[in-house]
Amino acid sequence: MLVCKKHVKDVLKKFDVPHVSKLNEVTCTCSICNKNAEVKIFYSMPYSRKDGKLT
């Protein structure tokens, strides 16, 4: 979910374990208000290595 500065706290409250990264030189709009997005909030899924262990 991409959000503007105003909506970062609102969206963080909705996710159980969010990950956050700042957007650099990307032109996207906020998922809530359509202003310029500055932050990406997302879930990161664990992945399996060749030995089958989660990292």
BAKOLVEX-577126 format. One record per residue (C-alpha): residue in one letter; y, x, z. Coordinates in steps of 0.05 Angstrom, whole numbers, plus 32768, in hexadecimal, padded with zeros to 4 digits. Last residue first. Example, Ala and Ser with C-alpha at 12.3 -4.5 7.8 and 13.67 -1.06 7.14 Angstrom:
2
S7FEB8111808F;A7FA680F6809C;
//
This chain:
55
T7EA481208082;L7E6580F5807F;K7E23811A807B;G7DF5810D8040;D7DE781578031;K7E0C81507FEE;R7E4A813A8013;S7E5880F28021;Y7E9E80D58022;P7EC880B68059;M7EF980808042;S7F43808D804B;Y7F6B804F8058;F7FB2804B803D;I7FFC804D8049;K8028806C8013;V807180788026;E80B3807A8000;A80B080397FD9;N80EF80237FB3;K80FE7FDA7FC2;N80CB7FA57FAE;C80CD7F817FF2;I80857F82800B;S805C7FB07FDE;C80977FE07FDB;T80A47FF97F95;C808D80387F72;T80B280737F53;V808F80B37F68;E80B680F47F73;N809880FE7FB7;L807580C67FDC;K806A80D38026;S802380CC803E;V8005809F8073;H7FBE80928089;P7FAE805280AD;V7F79804580E2;D7F787FFB80F4;F7FAC7FE580C1;K7FDC7FAB80CD;K80097FCF80FF;L8015800780CC;V802F7FD2809B;D80677FBA80C8;K807A800180DE;V808280198096;H80AA7FDB807E;K80F27FF48082;K80E280398066;C80C8801A8025;V807E800B801A;L8044801C7FED;M800080008000;
//
